[in-house]
Every structure is written in structure tokens, then in C-alpha cells.
Amino acid sequence: MVEKKGKSRGLGRGLSSLMGDFNNEPVSSSVNSENQAFEKLVPVEKIYPNPNQPRKSFQEEKLIELANSIKTKGIVQPLIVRKKKGTKESFEIVAGERRWRAAQRAQIHEIPVIVKEFSDIEVLEIAIIENVQRADLNPIEEALGYKSLMDNFDHTQEGLSKEIGKSRSHIANLLRLLNLPTAVQELLISGQLTAGHARALVTCDNPLALAKQIISLGLSVRDAERLAKNVDQKKVNNKTKNKPADTMLLEADLSAALKMKVSINHEEGKEKGLISISYKSLDELDHISEILINSS
């Protein structure tokens, strides 16, 4: 488990601020005492993925494309690694797992790496930043990346917006997707639903049923929004359609008198119930308070 930082130090310039500015010069075994990093060629079987990697899915066709490029041009940019705990000659990937996976498919036996010392916190932050800055993350993986940054490094949505270059609304909308049931999230991960479709389902009572309907009918995002809105309206209508006429008339009279929405829910067969008044501003709340206090 990664220990949470006490204070956010900001993402700064992103990956380069954490890993240092490494260029793509030919790999050597030289040691740089200033940043305690050195470059070398490492057997592929001595390199292990980061167990806390936020990315859980790797598209096979993309890996094959990268593997074909590696066969032709080699690995242009070295992986960033640190020494694997409890071993002498093995390493853990900090950044570049896709290149490592593609290199294996290309049957590359040695991989160029930059070895540097990183804390567990730094490894987690680098992994998250590297992934959220990529364009091919699915919406759930991206949302989990933002959540991890906020949970582990005390970042706010506004702060992340400035540091990562994504709008605050983009971050907020993706985070809302994590409120969806796991089954709906899996539809997003598999690409059967888009983030736009899923956003329309966040406030629905049965988002999975609607998600399946959206997929089966091939609905657009706008059609999905209309479908969700219609379902919500039917739910409201079902709540009110069984109210007695005199109760609904009293609601209308009270609403007109207070200039605020009044709802009465009377328990059938009993002499008790609940009355609620909706206000839209503090001035309206003060008005309600004044009426109730003066009438006592």
C-alpha cells in the first residue's frame, strides 16, 4: 500500500519534472551522479511491470503495431525503471510498459532502460500522469487515474485541470462515471458505451437496463440523454399520479401563496404525512423562516 503524502507538491512539468530531462542519445552504461541515473541494456526477462500500474487493458492490435515499428526502428526511447526490491539484477518499470510488452512481441532480447531511484509515491504519480496524458485510455481508466491523483496527492479538480491540461469539467464528468455500477463501467471499458452515453445514465435508477437498451438500439448520445430524461419524468409522474385531487389542489394553493414549490405526501389511511418546501435562494429561506417564526 502506498503511503499518502501529507502535502501536494504539484505535478509541475509533468513526467519530465519527476524523471528529469532524458534525451534519446544512444544508450551507454555511464553513471550520472547528479540525478543518480544511468543507462544500460537489460535482458527483457529481468524487467517486471509496475504492480500499481493504473492501466489494466492493453489493446493487442496497438501492441502489434508498436512491435512492428520496434522491429524496424528499434526502441527509440528507453524505458524508465528502478531496481526491483529484493533483487540485485532485476528492474521494475516506472514508465514504458507498452514498449516492454511490444518488445516481447517483437522478440527483442535486450531493452534500453534508464535506471533511477524512485520512491513508491513517485512511481505511482509517474504511472498515473503517463497514462492520463495518453489519448487511448478508456474513460474508466482515466477517471481512476484522476481519482488516484486526488486521493494520494491531495490534488483538487481545479489543480489537476491546470497541471494536466484538461478542463475541470472534463475531469469532473469522468469522475462521475465511477458512480455507475461495475457492469456499466465494464461496457465503457470494452468500448460498447462512450463516456457521453454513460454520463446520461449517472442519475438513473437502473443504468444497466438503459445501457443495454442504448447499445441494442444503437442510440446516439443525444438520443440516450432523451431516453434517460423520459425515464426520470415517468418516475416523477408515477409519484404524483396517485395523489388525491384535493391534496394536489392544496399543493398548488400553498405554492402560489409562498411563491415556492410545496409538496405534500400524506400517508394513506392515516392522519400524518410530510410537507416539503423547496427554496432557490437564501432570501427565500429567510422568508420561510420569518413566516414560521411569526406564526408561532
N, C-alpha and C positions, 0 to 999 in steps of 0.2 A: 504493500500500500504506500502511496506517495504522500509524504507529509506536506500539508498545506502551508503555503507561505504566509508570513504574518503581514506582509505589505507588498503591494504590487509595485514592480519596478518598471512597468510599461514594456511594450513589445518593441519599442524603438524602431529600428530599421528592419524589423522582421528577422528572417533567418540570418542575414549577414551580421546583425548586431550580436547574435548569440554565438555563431560559429566562427566569426572572423571572416575577412575577405580573402578567400582562397581563389587562386586563378586556375586556369586549366593547362598549366605548363606540364611537360612530361613528368611522370611520377618518378621520384627518387626515394632513397632511404635517408635523406637528410633530416636532421633534427632542428626544429626551430625553438630555441629556448624561451623566446618572448611569449609565445602563446602555447607552449608545451605541446605542439602538434607536430606530427611527422607523417610522411607519405611513404607508402610501400605497396607491394603486390602481395595479396593474401590468397591462399587456396580457398576456393568457393565453399568447401566443406567446413572451413574454420570460421565462417561468418554466420551469425544467427539473427533472426528478426527480433525487433523490439516487442516483448510480450504485451506492452501497453499501447501498441500501435492503434490509433483511432480508426484507421481504415480497416474494415473487415472483409470487403469484397474487392477482388481484382478481376477485371474483365479479361478473359482469356485471349480474345481477339486482339486487344490492345497490347497485351504482353507479347504475343506472337509478332506483331508489327515492330515493337521495340527490339525483340530478339533478332529479327531480320536486319534491322538497322545496325545493331551491335556486330553482327557477323560481317557487315560491310565496312563499318567505320570504327568499330571498337567502342569501348566505353569512354566517351569524351570527357565526362565529368565524374571524378572519383566519388565513391560513397563516403559519407561521414560516419565514422564508427568510434566506439570506445572499447576498452578492454572488457571482456566478459568476466563478471565477478566469479571468483573461484577457479579461474583457469589462467594459464600462462600464455598460450598462443592463440586463443580464440577471441572473437570480437562480436560485439552487439551493434546492430545497425541503429544509427541515430537519424540519418536521412538517406533515402535512396533505396528503399525496399523494392520498388518496382524494377529498378535496374538490376538488383540482385536476382530477382525472380526471372527476369528476362535473360540474364546472363546464363542461368542454368539451362533455359530452353535453347539457348544458342550454343550450349556445350562449351562454354568458356571455363577454363580450369583455374585461372587466377584473375582476381579482380583488383583494380587500383582503388586504394582507400586512403583517406586522411584520418589518422588516429589522433584523438584529442581527449582530454579528460573532461567529463561532464558529470554533474550531479544528477540524481534521479529526477529532480524538479526540472532541470534544464532539458533533459531528454524528453520529458513529457511535453514541455512547452514547444520545443522544436518540432516534435512529431505533429502536434496539433496545428501549428502555424503552417508547416509544409503542406499539410493536407487541405486546410481550409482555403489556401491560396491557389489550389489546383482547381481547374474548371470542371473536372469529371467526377467529383464526389456526388453521391446521391444525396438528396435533401436531408435524410435522417443522419447520415454520417456527418454532414456539415453542421447540422443542428447540435449533434453530440459534441462536436469539436468546440463550438461556441460555449456550450454548457460547461465543458471541462475547463476552458479558459476562465470562465466566470467563477466556477466553484473552487478551482485550485489556486487562482492568482488574483482573486478579488477584482477582476475587471468588470466594468459596467457595460451595458449595451452601447452607450454613447462613446465610451472609451475604445471599445472594440471597433466601432464604426470608423473612428479616426485612424487607428493603428493599422487595420487590415485593409481599409479602402472599400468597405462595403457600407451601404446605407443602414442607418439604425432600424428603419422599417423592415429591411431585408432580414436583418438578424432577428428582430422580434417575431416576424412572421414564421421564420423557420423554427424558432424555439417553441412556438405554439403547437407545432406538429408533434412534439414529444408528448403532448397530452392525449393524442389519439391512441386507441387500443393497439396492442402489438400486431394484431392481424392486419390492421390498416397500414401500419408502418411498414410491414413486410411487402405490401403491394407497392408502396413508394420505392422501397429498396430494389425491387425487381423491375421497376420501370413501368408497371401497369397503370399506375396513377402518377400524375405530375404534382408538384408542390401546389400549383394553383387549384387543382381539383381537391386536394386534401385540405387546403385552408377553408374551403366551403363546408367541410364536414366537422370542423373542430367543435362547434357548439351544438351539434345534432345529438339526439338521444341514442340513435342506433347508426353510428357512422359506418360500420362494416356492411350493413344491408344496403345503405345508399352507395357505398363504394362499389359493391358488386353490381348494382344497377347501372352506375355510371360506366363501368367497364363493359358490361354486356351490351349496352345501347350505344357505346362509343360516343358519349356526350362530350361536348366542348366544355371548357372551364366555365363559360358564361351560362351554358345550359345546366351545369352542375350547381352553380350558385342559385339559379332559379328553382331547381328541384329542392335544394335544401331549404330555401325560403318558403316554398309552398308547404313543405312538411312542418316547418315551425308554425306557419299560420294555421294549419289544420289543428295543431296541438292547442293553440290558443283558443280556436273556435270550439274545440271539444270541451274545454274547461268552462266555457261560458254558455254553451247552448242549452245546458240543463238547468240554468238558474231560473227561478220563478220570475214572472214578468214584473211583480211588484218590487222584487229585490233589484232588478236591473233599472227600474224607474227611480228607485231611491238612490242608486249609484249615480245616475245621471243628474238628479237634483243636487246632491251633495257636491258633485264635481263642478257643477255650474256655480254653486254658491261660493265654493272655496277657490275656484279657478285653478284647480289641481285635480289630477286623476284620483278617484276614490274607488276602491274595490271592496265589496262585501262578500264574505264567504260564510254563509250560515249553515251550521250543521243540521242536516235534515232530521226532523223529529225531535229536535232539542231547542232549548231557548238560548243557546250560546253560539258564538261564531267569532270571526276575525274581520276587523275592518282595517284597511291599509290606505295610507295617503302617500302619493308619490310627489316629491318636490324636485324642482330642477335647479334651485339655487339656494344659497344661504338666506337670502331675503325671504324666500317662500317658507323656509323652515322657521325663521323668526316670526313670520305671520301666523303660522300654525301654533307655535308656542304661545304667542300672545293671546290668541283666541281661547286656547285651553286653559291658560292661567287665569284669565279674566272671568272665565265662566265658572270657576271653582268657588 
